[in-house]
């Protein structure tokens, strides 16, 4: 028998900033890994809405600019996710996302390594790797910094997508998806 008062939620870890950020990071990363871009780009936006603070700030090592605010970052995510979704759903692109936690001992901060493998219909691959540092306020990300970007393999081209579909259909799907959101 399980007593409800013995169950813990992420928000109950607030007494320990380290434990709270680690639990929230685990939940966020699991949600990212469970989502499938071929099925829906909306799943990733739901994860973003659930785990990121309204006042989120995002930066990259190769840019002096820090992007601030959920609305602006949401539009950047859409421009990234929708084409990936269309290429996966319509044109046969295979997309695999992998994650590895990187140990940290700072409270309210987590560190992870990410890999995205894009595989065309003929087997050609483009592998993207980067690291992310997140700062947390309770169960919400308030700052995320991306660094150590790597690309292994050249970019995929139209030849790496299902040629039976045609680029016009991919463009139409992409435009329709943007209008729906």
CNS distance restraints for C-alpha pairs under 8 A (distance, minus, plus):
assign (resid   2 and name CA) (resid   6 and name CA) 7.40 0.50 0.50
assign (resid   3 and name CA) (resid   7 and name CA) 7.32 0.50 0.50
assign (resid   8 and name CA) (resid  12 and name CA) 6.22 0.50 0.50
assign (resid   8 and name CA) (resid  13 and name CA) 7.81 0.50 0.50
assign (resid   9 and name CA) (resid  13 and name CA) 7.17 0.50 0.50
assign (resid  10 and name CA) (resid  14 and name CA) 7.70 0.50 0.50
assign (resid  10 and name CA) (resid  20 and name CA) 6.27 0.50 0.50
assign (resid  10 and name CA) (resid  23 and name CA) 6.22 0.50 0.50
assign (resid  10 and name CA) (resid  24 and name CA) 6.25 0.50 0.50
assign (resid  10 and name CA) (resid 139 and name CA) 6.60 0.50 0.50
assign (resid  11 and name CA) (resid  20 and name CA) 7.26 0.50 0.50
assign (resid  11 and name CA) (resid 138 and name CA) 6.56 0.50 0.50
assign (resid  11 and name CA) (resid 139 and name CA) 6.40 0.50 0.50
assign (resid  12 and name CA) (resid  20 and name CA) 7.92 0.50 0.50
assign (resid  13 and name CA) (resid  17 and name CA) 7.28 0.50 0.50
assign (resid  13 and name CA) (resid  19 and name CA) 6.17 0.50 0.50
assign (resid  13 and name CA) (resid  20 and name CA) 4.72 0.50 0.50
assign (resid  14 and name CA) (resid  19 and name CA) 7.79 0.50 0.50
assign (resid  14 and name CA) (resid  20 and name CA) 5.55 0.50 0.50
assign (resid  14 and name CA) (resid 138 and name CA) 6.10 0.50 0.50
assign (resid  15 and name CA) (resid  20 and name CA) 7.81 0.50 0.50
assign (resid  16 and name CA) (resid  20 and name CA) 6.01 0.50 0.50
assign (resid  17 and name CA) (resid  21 and name CA) 6.09 0.50 0.50
assign (resid  17 and name CA) (resid 107 and name CA) 5.30 0.50 0.50
assign (resid  17 and name CA) (resid 108 and name CA) 5.48 0.50 0.50
assign (resid  17 and name CA) (resid 138 and name CA) 7.47 0.50 0.50
assign (resid  18 and name CA) (resid  22 and name CA) 6.19 0.50 0.50
assign (resid  18 and name CA) (resid 105 and name CA) 7.68 0.50 0.50
assign (resid  18 and name CA) (resid 106 and name CA) 6.95 0.50 0.50
assign (resid  18 and name CA) (resid 107 and name CA) 4.22 0.50 0.50
assign (resid  18 and name CA) (resid 108 and name CA) 5.67 0.50 0.50
assign (resid  18 and name CA) (resid 109 and name CA) 7.65 0.50 0.50
assign (resid  19 and name CA) (resid  23 and name CA) 6.06 0.50 0.50
assign (resid  19 and name CA) (resid 107 and name CA) 7.98 0.50 0.50
assign (resid  20 and name CA) (resid  24 and name CA) 6.11 0.50 0.50
assign (resid  20 and name CA) (resid 108 and name CA) 7.44 0.50 0.50
assign (resid  20 and name CA) (resid 138 and name CA) 6.40 0.50 0.50
assign (resid  20 and name CA) (resid 139 and name CA) 7.03 0.50 0.50
assign (resid  21 and name CA) (resid  25 and name CA) 5.92 0.50 0.50
assign (resid  21 and name CA) (resid 107 and name CA) 7.15 0.50 0.50
assign (resid  21 and name CA) (resid 108 and name CA) 5.10 0.50 0.50
assign (resid  21 and name CA) (resid 109 and name CA) 6.48 0.50 0.50
assign (resid  21 and name CA) (resid 110 and name CA) 6.86 0.50 0.50
assign (resid  21 and name CA) (resid 136 and name CA) 5.94 0.50 0.50
assign (resid  21 and name CA) (resid 137 and name CA) 7.84 0.50 0.50
assign (resid  21 and name CA) (resid 138 and name CA) 6.84 0.50 0.50
assign (resid  21 and name CA) (resid 139 and name CA) 6.87 0.50 0.50
assign (resid  22 and name CA) (resid  26 and name CA) 6.15 0.50 0.50
assign (resid  22 and name CA) (resid 108 and name CA) 8.00 0.50 0.50
assign (resid  22 and name CA) (resid 110 and name CA) 6.76 0.50 0.50
assign (resid  23 and name CA) (resid  27 and name CA) 6.29 0.50 0.50
assign (resid  24 and name CA) (resid  28 and name CA) 6.10 0.50 0.50
assign (resid  24 and name CA) (resid 138 and name CA) 7.98 0.50 0.50
assign (resid  24 and name CA) (resid 139 and name CA) 5.39 0.50 0.50
assign (resid  24 and name CA) (resid 140 and name CA) 7.64 0.50 0.50
assign (resid  25 and name CA) (resid  29 and name CA) 6.05 0.50 0.50
assign (resid  25 and name CA) (resid 110 and name CA) 6.88 0.50 0.50
assign (resid  26 and name CA) (resid  30 and name CA) 6.09 0.50 0.50
assign (resid  27 and name CA) (resid  31 and name CA) 6.21 0.50 0.50
assign (resid  28 and name CA) (resid  32 and name CA) 6.31 0.50 0.50
assign (resid  28 and name CA) (resid  47 and name CA) 7.27 0.50 0.50
assign (resid  28 and name CA) (resid  51 and name CA) 6.61 0.50 0.50
assign (resid  29 and name CA) (resid  33 and name CA) 6.17 0.50 0.50
assign (resid  29 and name CA) (resid  99 and name CA) 7.58 0.50 0.50
assign (resid  30 and name CA) (resid  34 and name CA) 6.09 0.50 0.50
assign (resid  31 and name CA) (resid  35 and name CA) 6.31 0.50 0.50
assign (resid  31 and name CA) (resid  47 and name CA) 6.56 0.50 0.50
assign (resid  32 and name CA) (resid  44 and name CA) 6.76 0.50 0.50
assign (resid  32 and name CA) (resid  47 and name CA) 6.92 0.50 0.50
assign (resid  33 and name CA) (resid  97 and name CA) 6.54 0.50 0.50
assign (resid  33 and name CA) (resid  98 and name CA) 7.24 0.50 0.50
assign (resid  33 and name CA) (resid  99 and name CA) 7.88 0.50 0.50
assign (resid  35 and name CA) (resid  40 and name CA) 7.85 0.50 0.50
assign (resid  35 and name CA) (resid  43 and name CA) 5.84 0.50 0.50
assign (resid  35 and name CA) (resid  44 and name CA) 6.51 0.50 0.50
assign (resid  36 and name CA) (resid  40 and name CA) 6.34 0.50 0.50
assign (resid  36 and name CA) (resid  41 and name CA) 7.65 0.50 0.50
assign (resid  36 and name CA) (resid  43 and name CA) 7.48 0.50 0.50
assign (resid  37 and name CA) (resid  41 and name CA) 5.29 0.50 0.50
assign (resid  37 and name CA) (resid  43 and name CA) 7.79 0.50 0.50
assign (resid  37 and name CA) (resid  44 and name CA) 7.80 0.50 0.50
assign (resid  37 and name CA) (resid  81 and name CA) 7.50 0.50 0.50
assign (resid  37 and name CA) (resid  84 and name CA) 6.99 0.50 0.50
assign (resid  37 and name CA) (resid  85 and name CA) 5.14 0.50 0.50
assign (resid  37 and name CA) (resid  88 and name CA) 7.15 0.50 0.50
assign (resid  37 and name CA) (resid  95 and name CA) 7.56 0.50 0.50
assign (resid  38 and name CA) (resid  84 and name CA) 7.86 0.50 0.50
assign (resid  38 and name CA) (resid  85 and name CA) 5.16 0.50 0.50
assign (resid  38 and name CA) (resid  86 and name CA) 7.46 0.50 0.50
assign (resid  38 and name CA) (resid  88 and name CA) 4.91 0.50 0.50
assign (resid  38 and name CA) (resid  89 and name CA) 4.87 0.50 0.50
assign (resid  38 and name CA) (resid  95 and name CA) 7.89 0.50 0.50
assign (resid  39 and name CA) (resid  85 and name CA) 7.46 0.50 0.50
assign (resid  39 and name CA) (resid  89 and name CA) 7.02 0.50 0.50
assign (resid  40 and name CA) (resid  44 and name CA) 7.88 0.50 0.50
assign (resid  40 and name CA) (resid  85 and name CA) 6.62 0.50 0.50
assign (resid  41 and name CA) (resid  45 and name CA) 6.91 0.50 0.50
assign (resid  41 and name CA) (resid  81 and name CA) 5.79 0.50 0.50
assign (resid  41 and name CA) (resid  82 and name CA) 6.09 0.50 0.50
assign (resid  41 and name CA) (resid  85 and name CA) 5.91 0.50 0.50
assign (resid  42 and name CA) (resid  46 and name CA) 6.17 0.50 0.50
assign (resid  43 and name CA) (resid  47 and name CA) 6.40 0.50 0.50
assign (resid  44 and name CA) (resid  48 and name CA) 6.23 0.50 0.50
assign (resid  45 and name CA) (resid  49 and name CA) 6.12 0.50 0.50
assign (resid  45 and name CA) (resid  74 and name CA) 7.48 0.50 0.50
assign (resid  45 and name CA) (resid  77 and name CA) 7.81 0.50 0.50
assign (resid  46 and name CA) (resid  50 and name CA) 6.13 0.50 0.50
assign (resid  47 and name CA) (resid  51 and name CA) 6.11 0.50 0.50
assign (resid  48 and name CA) (resid  52 and name CA) 5.59 0.50 0.50
assign (resid  49 and name CA) (resid  53 and name CA) 7.94 0.50 0.50
assign (resid  50 and name CA) (resid 140 and name CA) 7.97 0.50 0.50
assign (resid  51 and name CA) (resid 139 and name CA) 6.75 0.50 0.50
assign (resid  51 and name CA) (resid 140 and name CA) 5.01 0.50 0.50
assign (resid  51 and name CA) (resid 141 and name CA) 6.21 0.50 0.50
assign (resid  52 and name CA) (resid  56 and name CA) 6.43 0.50 0.50
assign (resid  52 and name CA) (resid  70 and name CA) 7.71 0.50 0.50
assign (resid  52 and name CA) (resid 140 and name CA) 4.99 0.50 0.50
assign (resid  52 and name CA) (resid 141 and name CA) 4.66 0.50 0.50
assign (resid  52 and name CA) (resid 142 and name CA) 6.56 0.50 0.50
assign (resid  53 and name CA) (resid  70 and name CA) 7.23 0.50 0.50
assign (resid  53 and name CA) (resid 140 and name CA) 5.29 0.50 0.50
assign (resid  53 and name CA) (resid 141 and name CA) 5.71 0.50 0.50
assign (resid  53 and name CA) (resid 142 and name CA) 5.51 0.50 0.50
assign (resid  54 and name CA) (resid  69 and name CA) 5.99 0.50 0.50
assign (resid  54 and name CA) (resid  70 and name CA) 5.11 0.50 0.50
assign (resid  55 and name CA) (resid  68 and name CA) 6.62 0.50 0.50
assign (resid  55 and name CA) (resid  69 and name CA) 4.92 0.50 0.50
assign (resid  55 and name CA) (resid  70 and name CA) 6.39 0.50 0.50
assign (resid  55 and name CA) (resid 142 and name CA) 6.50 0.50 0.50
assign (resid  56 and name CA) (resid  68 and name CA) 5.89 0.50 0.50
assign (resid  56 and name CA) (resid  69 and name CA) 5.29 0.50 0.50
assign (resid  56 and name CA) (resid  70 and name CA) 6.02 0.50 0.50
assign (resid  56 and name CA) (resid 141 and name CA) 6.72 0.50 0.50
assign (resid  56 and name CA) (resid 142 and name CA) 4.48 0.50 0.50
assign (resid  56 and name CA) (resid 143 and name CA) 5.55 0.50 0.50
assign (resid  56 and name CA) (resid 144 and name CA) 7.81 0.50 0.50
assign (resid  57 and name CA) (resid  66 and name CA) 6.42 0.50 0.50
assign (resid  57 and name CA) (resid  67 and name CA) 5.54 0.50 0.50
assign (resid  57 and name CA) (resid  68 and name CA) 4.48 0.50 0.50
assign (resid  57 and name CA) (resid  69 and name CA) 6.41 0.50 0.50
assign (resid  57 and name CA) (resid 142 and name CA) 6.23 0.50 0.50
assign (resid  57 and name CA) (resid 143 and name CA) 4.72 0.50 0.50
assign (resid  57 and name CA) (resid 144 and name CA) 6.39 0.50 0.50
assign (resid  58 and name CA) (resid  66 and name CA) 5.66 0.50 0.50
assign (resid  58 and name CA) (resid  67 and name CA) 5.15 0.50 0.50
assign (resid  58 and name CA) (resid  68 and name CA) 6.58 0.50 0.50
assign (resid  58 and name CA) (resid 143 and name CA) 5.76 0.50 0.50
assign (resid  58 and name CA) (resid 144 and name CA) 4.81 0.50 0.50
assign (resid  58 and name CA) (resid 145 and name CA) 5.71 0.50 0.50
assign (resid  58 and name CA) (resid 146 and name CA) 7.96 0.50 0.50
assign (resid  59 and name CA) (resid  63 and name CA) 7.18 0.50 0.50
assign (resid  59 and name CA) (resid  64 and name CA) 7.79 0.50 0.50
assign (resid  59 and name CA) (resid  65 and name CA) 6.65 0.50 0.50
assign (resid  59 and name CA) (resid  66 and name CA) 4.73 0.50 0.50
assign (resid  59 and name CA) (resid  67 and name CA) 6.35 0.50 0.50
assign (resid  59 and name CA) (resid 144 and name CA) 6.48 0.50 0.50
assign (resid  59 and name CA) (resid 145 and name CA) 4.76 0.50 0.50
assign (resid  59 and name CA) (resid 146 and name CA) 6.37 0.50 0.50
assign (resid  60 and name CA) (resid  64 and name CA) 7.64 0.50 0.50
assign (resid  60 and name CA) (resid  65 and name CA) 7.88 0.50 0.50
assign (resid  60 and name CA) (resid  66 and name CA) 7.68 0.50 0.50
assign (resid  60 and name CA) (resid 145 and name CA) 5.52 0.50 0.50
assign (resid  60 and name CA) (resid 146 and name CA) 4.74 0.50 0.50
assign (resid  60 and name CA) (resid 147 and name CA) 5.86 0.50 0.50
assign (resid  61 and name CA) (resid 145 and name CA) 7.52 0.50 0.50
assign (resid  61 and name CA) (resid 146 and name CA) 6.44 0.50 0.50
assign (resid  61 and name CA) (resid 147 and name CA) 5.11 0.50 0.50
assign (resid  61 and name CA) (resid 148 and name CA) 7.61 0.50 0.50
assign (resid  62 and name CA) (resid 147 and name CA) 7.70 0.50 0.50
assign (resid  67 and name CA) (resid  72 and name CA) 7.43 0.50 0.50
assign (resid  67 and name CA) (resid  73 and name CA) 7.03 0.50 0.50
assign (resid  68 and name CA) (resid  72 and name CA) 7.02 0.50 0.50
assign (resid  68 and name CA) (resid  73 and name CA) 7.33 0.50 0.50
assign (resid  69 and name CA) (resid  73 and name CA) 6.44 0.50 0.50
assign (resid  70 and name CA) (resid  74 and name CA) 5.86 0.50 0.50
assign (resid  71 and name CA) (resid  75 and name CA) 6.48 0.50 0.50
assign (resid  72 and name CA) (resid  76 and name CA) 6.53 0.50 0.50
assign (resid  73 and name CA) (resid  77 and name CA) 6.14 0.50 0.50
assign (resid  74 and name CA) (resid  78 and name CA) 6.24 0.50 0.50
assign (resid  75 and name CA) (resid  79 and name CA) 6.39 0.50 0.50
assign (resid  76 and name CA) (resid  80 and name CA) 6.48 0.50 0.50
assign (resid  77 and name CA) (resid  81 and name CA) 5.87 0.50 0.50
assign (resid  78 and name CA) (resid  82 and name CA) 5.65 0.50 0.50
assign (resid  78 and name CA) (resid 178 and name CA) 7.80 0.50 0.50
assign (resid  79 and name CA) (resid  83 and name CA) 7.00 0.50 0.50
assign (resid  80 and name CA) (resid  84 and name CA) 6.75 0.50 0.50
assign (resid  81 and name CA) (resid  85 and name CA) 6.07 0.50 0.50
assign (resid  82 and name CA) (resid  86 and name CA) 6.18 0.50 0.50
assign (resid  82 and name CA) (resid 174 and name CA) 6.40 0.50 0.50
assign (resid  82 and name CA) (resid 177 and name CA) 6.82 0.50 0.50
assign (resid  82 and name CA) (resid 178 and name CA) 7.27 0.50 0.50
assign (resid  83 and name CA) (resid  87 and name CA) 6.08 0.50 0.50
assign (resid  83 and name CA) (resid 174 and name CA) 6.06 0.50 0.50
assign (resid  84 and name CA) (resid  88 and name CA) 6.06 0.50 0.50
assign (resid  85 and name CA) (resid  89 and name CA) 5.89 0.50 0.50
assign (resid  86 and name CA) (resid  90 and name CA) 5.50 0.50 0.50
assign (resid  86 and name CA) (resid  91 and name CA) 7.04 0.50 0.50
assign (resid  86 and name CA) (resid 170 and name CA) 6.38 0.50 0.50
assign (resid  86 and name CA) (resid 173 and name CA) 6.37 0.50 0.50
assign (resid  86 and name CA) (resid 174 and name CA) 6.09 0.50 0.50
assign (resid  87 and name CA) (resid  91 and name CA) 4.72 0.50 0.50
assign (resid  87 and name CA) (resid  92 and name CA) 6.35 0.50 0.50
assign (resid  87 and name CA) (resid  93 and name CA) 5.51 0.50 0.50
assign (resid  87 and name CA) (resid 161 and name CA) 7.43 0.50 0.50
assign (resid  87 and name CA) (resid 170 and name CA) 6.94 0.50 0.50
assign (resid  88 and name CA) (resid  92 and name CA) 5.10 0.50 0.50
assign (resid  88 and name CA) (resid  93 and name CA) 4.30 0.50 0.50
assign (resid  88 and name CA) (resid  94 and name CA) 5.94 0.50 0.50
assign (resid  88 and name CA) (resid  95 and name CA) 7.11 0.50 0.50
assign (resid  89 and name CA) (resid  93 and name CA) 7.50 0.50 0.50
assign (resid  90 and name CA) (resid 162 and name CA) 7.94 0.50 0.50
assign (resid  90 and name CA) (resid 165 and name CA) 6.99 0.50 0.50
assign (resid  90 and name CA) (resid 170 and name CA) 6.73 0.50 0.50
assign (resid  91 and name CA) (resid 161 and name CA) 5.18 0.50 0.50
assign (resid  91 and name CA) (resid 162 and name CA) 4.70 0.50 0.50
assign (resid  91 and name CA) (resid 163 and name CA) 7.55 0.50 0.50
assign (resid  91 and name CA) (resid 165 and name CA) 6.20 0.50 0.50
assign (resid  91 and name CA) (resid 170 and name CA) 7.17 0.50 0.50
assign (resid  92 and name CA) (resid 120 and name CA) 7.04 0.50 0.50
assign (resid  92 and name CA) (resid 121 and name CA) 6.06 0.50 0.50
assign (resid  92 and name CA) (resid 161 and name CA) 5.96 0.50 0.50
assign (resid  92 and name CA) (resid 162 and name CA) 5.64 0.50 0.50
assign (resid  93 and name CA) (resid 118 and name CA) 6.82 0.50 0.50
assign (resid  93 and name CA) (resid 119 and name CA) 5.90 0.50 0.50
assign (resid  93 and name CA) (resid 120 and name CA) 5.07 0.50 0.50
assign (resid  93 and name CA) (resid 121 and name CA) 6.33 0.50 0.50
assign (resid  93 and name CA) (resid 160 and name CA) 7.79 0.50 0.50
assign (resid  93 and name CA) (resid 161 and name CA) 6.22 0.50 0.50
assign (resid  93 and name CA) (resid 162 and name CA) 7.97 0.50 0.50
assign (resid  94 and name CA) (resid 117 and name CA) 7.89 0.50 0.50
assign (resid  94 and name CA) (resid 118 and name CA) 5.77 0.50 0.50
assign (resid  94 and name CA) (resid 119 and name CA) 4.97 0.50 0.50
assign (resid  94 and name CA) (resid 120 and name CA) 6.41 0.50 0.50
assign (resid  94 and name CA) (resid 121 and name CA) 7.70 0.50 0.50
assign (resid  95 and name CA) (resid 116 and name CA) 6.89 0.50 0.50
assign (resid  95 and name CA) (resid 117 and name CA) 5.66 0.50 0.50
assign (resid  95 and name CA) (resid 118 and name CA) 4.79 0.50 0.50
assign (resid  95 and name CA) (resid 119 and name CA) 6.45 0.50 0.50
assign (resid  96 and name CA) (resid 116 and name CA) 5.62 0.50 0.50
assign (resid  96 and name CA) (resid 117 and name CA) 5.06 0.50 0.50
assign (resid  96 and name CA) (resid 118 and name CA) 6.70 0.50 0.50
assign (resid  97 and name CA) (resid 114 and name CA) 7.41 0.50 0.50
assign (resid  97 and name CA) (resid 115 and name CA) 5.85 0.50 0.50
assign (resid  97 and name CA) (resid 116 and name CA) 4.60 0.50 0.50
assign (resid  97 and name CA) (resid 117 and name CA) 6.54 0.50 0.50
assign (resid  98 and name CA) (resid 114 and name CA) 5.81 0.50 0.50
assign (resid  98 and name CA) (resid 115 and name CA) 5.05 0.50 0.50
assign (resid  98 and name CA) (resid 116 and name CA) 6.34 0.50 0.50
assign (resid  99 and name CA) (resid 112 and name CA) 7.01 0.50 0.50
assign (resid  99 and name CA) (resid 113 and name CA) 5.75 0.50 0.50
assign (resid  99 and name CA) (resid 114 and name CA) 4.70 0.50 0.50
assign (resid  99 and name CA) (resid 115 and name CA) 6.41 0.50 0.50
assign (resid 100 and name CA) (resid 112 and name CA) 5.75 0.50 0.50
assign (resid 100 and name CA) (resid 113 and name CA) 5.13 0.50 0.50
assign (resid 100 and name CA) (resid 114 and name CA) 6.56 0.50 0.50
assign (resid 101 and name CA) (resid 111 and name CA) 6.43 0.50 0.50
assign (resid 101 and name CA) (resid 112 and name CA) 4.50 0.50 0.50
assign (resid 101 and name CA) (resid 113 and name CA) 6.33 0.50 0.50
assign (resid 102 and name CA) (resid 110 and name CA) 7.81 0.50 0.50
assign (resid 102 and name CA) (resid 111 and name CA) 5.26 0.50 0.50
assign (resid 102 and name CA) (resid 112 and name CA) 4.97 0.50 0.50
assign (resid 102 and name CA) (resid 113 and name CA) 6.78 0.50 0.50
assign (resid 103 and name CA) (resid 110 and name CA) 7.83 0.50 0.50
assign (resid 103 and name CA) (resid 111 and name CA) 6.84 0.50 0.50
assign (resid 104 and name CA) (resid 109 and name CA) 7.49 0.50 0.50
assign (resid 104 and name CA) (resid 110 and name CA) 6.31 0.50 0.50
assign (resid 104 and name CA) (resid 111 and name CA) 6.54 0.50 0.50
assign (resid 106 and name CA) (resid 110 and name CA) 7.65 0.50 0.50
assign (resid 108 and name CA) (resid 135 and name CA) 5.55 0.50 0.50
assign (resid 108 and name CA) (resid 136 and name CA) 4.96 0.50 0.50
assign (resid 108 and name CA) (resid 137 and name CA) 6.80 0.50 0.50
assign (resid 108 and name CA) (resid 138 and name CA) 7.95 0.50 0.50
assign (resid 109 and name CA) (resid 133 and name CA) 6.96 0.50 0.50
assign (resid 109 and name CA) (resid 134 and name CA) 5.53 0.50 0.50
assign (resid 109 and name CA) (resid 135 and name CA) 4.46 0.50 0.50
assign (resid 109 and name CA) (resid 136 and name CA) 6.11 0.50 0.50
assign (resid 110 and name CA) (resid 133 and name CA) 5.68 0.50 0.50
assign (resid 110 and name CA) (resid 134 and name CA) 5.22 0.50 0.50
assign (resid 110 and name CA) (resid 135 and name CA) 6.58 0.50 0.50
assign (resid 111 and name CA) (resid 131 and name CA) 7.31 0.50 0.50
assign (resid 111 and name CA) (resid 132 and name CA) 5.72 0.50 0.50
assign (resid 111 and name CA) (resid 133 and name CA) 4.49 0.50 0.50
assign (resid 111 and name CA) (resid 134 and name CA) 6.40 0.50 0.50
assign (resid 112 and name CA) (resid 131 and name CA) 5.67 0.50 0.50
assign (resid 112 and name CA) (resid 132 and name CA) 5.38 0.50 0.50
assign (resid 112 and name CA) (resid 133 and name CA) 6.62 0.50 0.50
assign (resid 113 and name CA) (resid 129 and name CA) 7.46 0.50 0.50
assign (resid 113 and name CA) (resid 130 and name CA) 5.97 0.50 0.50
assign (resid 113 and name CA) (resid 131 and name CA) 4.37 0.50 0.50
assign (resid 113 and name CA) (resid 132 and name CA) 6.39 0.50 0.50
assign (resid 114 and name CA) (resid 129 and name CA) 5.61 0.50 0.50
assign (resid 114 and name CA) (resid 130 and name CA) 5.45 0.50 0.50
assign (resid 114 and name CA) (resid 131 and name CA) 6.01 0.50 0.50
assign (resid 114 and name CA) (resid 132 and name CA) 7.73 0.50 0.50
assign (resid 115 and name CA) (resid 127 and name CA) 6.94 0.50 0.50
assign (resid 115 and name CA) (resid 128 and name CA) 5.63 0.50 0.50
assign (resid 115 and name CA) (resid 129 and name CA) 4.48 0.50 0.50
assign (resid 115 and name CA) (resid 130 and name CA) 6.76 0.50 0.50
assign (resid 116 and name CA) (resid 127 and name CA) 5.82 0.50 0.50
assign (resid 116 and name CA) (resid 128 and name CA) 5.16 0.50 0.50
assign (resid 116 and name CA) (resid 129 and name CA) 6.52 0.50 0.50
assign (resid 117 and name CA) (resid 125 and name CA) 6.80 0.50 0.50
assign (resid 117 and name CA) (resid 126 and name CA) 6.05 0.50 0.50
assign (resid 117 and name CA) (resid 127 and name CA) 4.56 0.50 0.50
assign (resid 117 and name CA) (resid 128 and name CA) 6.44 0.50 0.50
assign (resid 118 and name CA) (resid 125 and name CA) 5.55 0.50 0.50
assign (resid 118 and name CA) (resid 126 and name CA) 5.20 0.50 0.50
assign (resid 118 and name CA) (resid 127 and name CA) 6.21 0.50 0.50
assign (resid 119 and name CA) (resid 123 and name CA) 5.70 0.50 0.50
assign (resid 119 and name CA) (resid 124 and name CA) 5.62 0.50 0.50
assign (resid 119 and name CA) (resid 125 and name CA) 4.49 0.50 0.50
assign (resid 119 and name CA) (resid 126 and name CA) 6.61 0.50 0.50
assign (resid 120 and name CA) (resid 124 and name CA) 5.30 0.50 0.50
assign (resid 120 and name CA) (resid 125 and name CA) 6.42 0.50 0.50
assign (resid 120 and name CA) (resid 156 and name CA) 6.98 0.50 0.50
assign (resid 120 and name CA) (resid 160 and name CA) 4.54 0.50 0.50
assign (resid 120 and name CA) (resid 161 and name CA) 5.78 0.50 0.50
assign (resid 121 and name CA) (resid 160 and name CA) 5.59 0.50 0.50
assign (resid 121 and name CA) (resid 161 and name CA) 5.76 0.50 0.50
assign (resid 121 and name CA) (resid 162 and name CA) 6.46 0.50 0.50
assign (resid 122 and name CA) (resid 160 and name CA) 6.13 0.50 0.50
assign (resid 123 and name CA) (resid 160 and name CA) 7.96 0.50 0.50
assign (resid 124 and name CA) (resid 156 and name CA) 7.37 0.50 0.50
assign (resid 124 and name CA) (resid 160 and name CA) 6.96 0.50 0.50
assign (resid 125 and name CA) (resid 153 and name CA) 6.33 0.50 0.50
assign (resid 125 and name CA) (resid 154 and name CA) 7.79 0.50 0.50
assign (resid 125 and name CA) (resid 156 and name CA) 7.31 0.50 0.50
assign (resid 126 and name CA) (resid 151 and name CA) 6.94 0.50 0.50
assign (resid 126 and name CA) (resid 152 and name CA) 5.83 0.50 0.50
assign (resid 126 and name CA) (resid 153 and name CA) 4.78 0.50 0.50
assign (resid 126 and name CA) (resid 154 and name CA) 5.98 0.50 0.50
assign (resid 126 and name CA) (resid 155 and name CA) 6.03 0.50 0.50
assign (resid 126 and name CA) (resid 156 and name CA) 6.68 0.50 0.50
assign (resid 127 and name CA) (resid 150 and name CA) 7.98 0.50 0.50
assign (resid 127 and name CA) (resid 151 and name CA) 5.61 0.50 0.50
assign (resid 127 and name CA) (resid 152 and name CA) 4.93 0.50 0.50
assign (resid 127 and name CA) (resid 153 and name CA) 6.44 0.50 0.50
assign (resid 128 and name CA) (resid 149 and name CA) 7.31 0.50 0.50
assign (resid 128 and name CA) (resid 150 and name CA) 5.76 0.50 0.50
assign (resid 128 and name CA) (resid 151 and name CA) 4.70 0.50 0.50
assign (resid 128 and name CA) (resid 152 and name CA) 6.50 0.50 0.50
assign (resid 129 and name CA) (resid 148 and name CA) 7.66 0.50 0.50
assign (resid 129 and name CA) (resid 149 and name CA) 5.62 0.50 0.50
assign (resid 129 and name CA) (resid 150 and name CA) 5.03 0.50 0.50
assign (resid 129 and name CA) (resid 151 and name CA) 6.46 0.50 0.50
assign (resid 130 and name CA) (resid 146 and name CA) 6.68 0.50 0.50
assign (resid 130 and name CA) (resid 147 and name CA) 5.89 0.50 0.50
assign (resid 130 and name CA) (resid 148 and name CA) 5.22 0.50 0.50
assign (resid 130 and name CA) (resid 149 and name CA) 4.42 0.50 0.50
assign (resid 130 and name CA) (resid 150 and name CA) 6.34 0.50 0.50
assign (resid 131 and name CA) (resid 146 and name CA) 5.65 0.50 0.50
assign (resid 131 and name CA) (resid 147 and name CA) 5.36 0.50 0.50
assign (resid 131 and name CA) (resid 148 and name CA) 6.00 0.50 0.50
assign (resid 131 and name CA) (resid 149 and name CA) 7.25 0.50 0.50
assign (resid 132 and name CA) (resid 144 and name CA) 6.62 0.50 0.50
assign (resid 132 and name CA) (resid 145 and name CA) 5.50 0.50 0.50
assign (resid 132 and name CA) (resid 146 and name CA) 4.56 0.50 0.50
assign (resid 132 and name CA) (resid 147 and name CA) 6.47 0.50 0.50
assign (resid 133 and name CA) (resid 144 and name CA) 5.61 0.50 0.50
assign (resid 133 and name CA) (resid 145 and name CA) 5.23 0.50 0.50
assign (resid 133 and name CA) (resid 146 and name CA) 6.69 0.50 0.50
assign (resid 134 and name CA) (resid 141 and name CA) 6.43 0.50 0.50
assign (resid 134 and name CA) (resid 142 and name CA) 7.53 0.50 0.50
assign (resid 134 and name CA) (resid 143 and name CA) 5.60 0.50 0.50
assign (resid 134 and name CA) (resid 144 and name CA) 4.45 0.50 0.50
assign (resid 134 and name CA) (resid 145 and name CA) 6.58 0.50 0.50
assign (resid 135 and name CA) (resid 141 and name CA) 5.82 0.50 0.50
assign (resid 135 and name CA) (resid 142 and name CA) 5.77 0.50 0.50
assign (resid 135 and name CA) (resid 143 and name CA) 5.05 0.50 0.50
assign (resid 135 and name CA) (resid 144 and name CA) 6.49 0.50 0.50
assign (resid 136 and name CA) (resid 140 and name CA) 5.56 0.50 0.50
assign (resid 136 and name CA) (resid 141 and name CA) 4.53 0.50 0.50
assign (resid 136 and name CA) (resid 142 and name CA) 5.57 0.50 0.50
assign (resid 136 and name CA) (resid 143 and name CA) 7.14 0.50 0.50
assign (resid 137 and name CA) (resid 141 and name CA) 6.37 0.50 0.50
assign (resid 137 and name CA) (resid 142 and name CA) 6.37 0.50 0.50
assign (resid 156 and name CA) (resid 160 and name CA) 5.95 0.50 0.50
assign (resid 157 and name CA) (resid 161 and name CA) 7.21 0.50 0.50
assign (resid 158 and name CA) (resid 163 and name CA) 7.58 0.50 0.50
assign (resid 158 and name CA) (resid 167 and name CA) 7.73 0.50 0.50
assign (resid 159 and name CA) (resid 163 and name CA) 6.97 0.50 0.50
assign (resid 162 and name CA) (resid 166 and name CA) 7.49 0.50 0.50
assign (resid 165 and name CA) (resid 169 and name CA) 6.33 0.50 0.50
assign (resid 165 and name CA) (resid 170 and name CA) 7.32 0.50 0.50
assign (resid 166 and name CA) (resid 170 and name CA) 6.72 0.50 0.50
assign (resid 167 and name CA) (resid 171 and name CA) 6.12 0.50 0.50
assign (resid 168 and name CA) (resid 172 and name CA) 6.13 0.50 0.50
assign (resid 169 and name CA) (resid 173 and name CA) 6.10 0.50 0.50
assign (resid 170 and name CA) (resid 174 and name CA) 6.14 0.50 0.50
assign (resid 171 and name CA) (resid 175 and name CA) 6.15 0.50 0.50
assign (resid 172 and name CA) (resid 176 and name CA) 6.08 0.50 0.50
assign (resid 173 and name CA) (resid 177 and name CA) 6.09 0.50 0.50
assign (resid 174 and name CA) (resid 178 and name CA) 6.36 0.50 0.50
assign (resid 175 and name CA) (resid 179 and name CA) 6.30 0.50 0.50
assign (resid 176 and name CA) (resid 180 and name CA) 6.30 0.50 0.50
assign (resid 177 and name CA) (resid 181 and name CA) 6.63 0.50 0.50
